[in-house]
Amino acid sequence: MIDQLLAILPQVVTVLTLVTAVFVTSLWLGMVLWTFRDIRARTRDIVVQILATFMVAVLTLPGLIVYFLIRPRETLAEAYEHALEQEALLQAIEEPEVCPGCGAKVRDEFIYCPYCHTHLRKKCLECESVLALDWNICPFCGASQGSTVVAPVIDRQFETAPEPEASVQA
């Protein structure tokens, strides 16, 4: 029995060595391919792409750790999206105001929309500066712009009728 085990031991060791070699080679190849694809997504510089891939191919796991430490933080797609967001914010700041009624572009000093006649702003009661509709005080002269609370208008007063006297029956 032991003689049979000793006879097949070299074959078992050979198969285990082959399986381990295939696994390690696949792992190494996967690291190299992943590094190549990752660095291509992060930079357009061909030299950097080749050097990063070569470093991981030669140094294997330590090379991958070094690559993680020195690789660019953002992918090219993330950097592009970030630039688009910044451009949209700048454009929103620089873009002229639009009328809430019709969507036409209006200037900041317009009080009414020239297209749909929507009331956009109001003038200060004292200095006649252009103010937003919801401002209660002028930021230029400090004048109050009137009450925002609408007081009810009472056009007639109700008279209370005299209470009927109780008739006493004797």
C-alpha positions in Angstrom: 0.0 0.0 0.0 2.8 2.5 0.9 4.7 1.4 -2.1 1.7 2.3 -4.3 1.4 5.7 -2.6 5.1 6.3 -3.1 4.8 5.3 -6.7 2.0 7.9 -7.5 3.5 10.6 -5.3 5.7 12.1 -8.1 2.6 12.3 -10.3 0.5 14.0 -7.6 3.3 16.5 -6.9 3.6 17.2 -10.6 -0.2 17.9 -10.9 -0.3 20.1 -7.8 2.8 22.0 -9.1 1.1 22.5 -12.5 -2.1 23.7 -11.0 -0.3 26.1 -8.7 1.8 27.4 -11.6 -1.3 27.9 -13.8 -3.0 29.7 -10.9 0.0 32.0 -10.1 0.5 32.7 -13.9 -3.2 33.6 -14.3 -3.0 35.8 -11.2 0.1 37.6 -12.6 -1.4 38.0 -16.0 -4.6 39.3 -14.5 -2.7 41.9 -12.5 -0.7 43.0 -15.6 -3.9 43.3 -17.7 -5.8 45.1 -15.0 -3.0 47.6 -14.5 -2.8 48.3 -18.2 -6.5 48.9 -18.5 -6.6 51.0 -15.3 -3.7 53.2 -16.4 -5.2 53.7 -19.8 -8.4 55.0 -18.2 -6.3 57.4 -16.1 -3.8 59.0 -18.5 -3.2 59.4 -22.2 0.6 59.4 -21.9 1.9 56.2 -23.6 5.2 56.2 -21.8 3.4 56.2 -18.4 1.1 53.4 -19.5 4.1 51.2 -20.6 6.1 52.0 -17.5 3.3 51.2 -15.1 2.4 48.0 -16.9 6.1 46.9 -17.0 6.6 47.7 -13.3 3.7 45.4 -12.4 4.8 42.7 -14.8 8.4 42.6 -13.4 7.8 43.3 -9.7 4.3 41.5 -9.5 2.7 42.2 -6.1 5.1 44.9 -4.9 4.9 46.6 -8.3 1.1 46.6 -8.0 1.3 48.2 -4.5 3.7 50.9 -5.8 1.3 51.4 -8.8 -1.6 52.0 -6.3 0.5 54.6 -4.5 1.5 56.6 -7.6 -1.4 56.3 -10.0 -3.5 59.3 -10.9 -6.4 59.9 -8.5 -9.1 60.4 -11.2 -9.9 58.6 -14.4 -10.1 60.6 -17.5 -13.9 60.2 -17.5 -14.1 61.5 -14.0 -11.9 64.5 -14.8 -14.0 65.2 -17.8 -17.3 65.1 -15.8 -15.7 67.3 -13.1 -14.6 69.9 -15.8 -18.2 69.8 -17.3 -19.7 70.5 -13.8 -17.4 73.4 -13.3 -18.2 74.8 -16.8 -21.9 74.4 -16.1 -21.5 76.3 -12.8 -19.5 79.1 -14.5 -22.0 79.3 -17.3 -24.9 79.5 -14.9 -23.2 82.4 -13.1 -22.4 84.3 -16.3 -25.6 83.5 -18.2 -28.2 86.2 -18.2 -31.4 85.7 -16.3 -34.4 84.2 -17.9 -38.1 85.2 -17.5 -40.0 82.8 -15.4 -43.1 83.4 -17.6 -41.8 82.8 -21.1 -38.2 81.7 -20.7 -36.8 84.5 -22.7 -33.4 86.0 -21.7 -33.8 89.3 -19.8 -31.3 91.7 -18.3 -30.9 92.3 -14.6 -32.2 95.8 -14.8 -35.5 94.9 -16.5 -38.6 95.4 -14.3 -41.0 93.8 -16.8 -40.4 91.1 -19.4 -40.5 92.8 -22.8 -42.0 89.6 -24.4 -44.7 88.4 -22.0 -45.0 91.4 -19.6 -44.3 89.4 -16.5 -43.5 91.5 -13.5 -39.8 90.7 -12.8 -38.7 93.4 -10.3 -39.9 96.5 -8.5 -38.5 100.0 -7.9 -37.6 101.3 -4.5 -40.1 103.7 -3.1 -37.4 106.2 -2.1 -34.3 105.9 -4.4 -36.0 104.1 -7.3 -33.3 101.4 -7.5 -34.3 98.1 -9.1 -35.2 95.5 -6.4 -36.2 91.9 -6.3 -40.0 91.4 -5.8 -39.5 89.7 -2.4 -37.3 92.3 -0.8 -38.9 94.2 2.0 -36.1 96.8 2.4 -33.9 98.6 -0.1 -30.2 97.5 0.2 -29.2 100.8 -1.3 -31.0 103.4 0.8 -32.5 101.3 3.6 -36.0 102.4 3.0 -38.8 100.0 3.9 -40.7 98.7 0.9 -44.0 98.3 2.7 -45.6 95.5 4.6 -45.7 92.1 3.0 -48.6 91.2 5.1 -51.8 92.2 3.5 -54.3 93.7 6.0 -57.9 92.7 5.4 -60.1 95.5 4.1 -63.3 95.9 6.1 -65.7 97.9 4.0 -68.6 97.8 6.5 -69.0 97.1 10.1 -71.6 94.7 11.4 -73.9 96.1 14.0 -74.9 93.9 16.8 -78.7 93.6 17.1 -80.1 94.3 20.6 -81.0 91.1 22.4 -84.7 90.5 22.5 -86.1 91.0 25.9 -87.7 88.1 27.5 -91.4 88.6 28.1 -92.5 87.7 31.5 -95.9 86.1 31.7 -97.8 86.5 34.9 
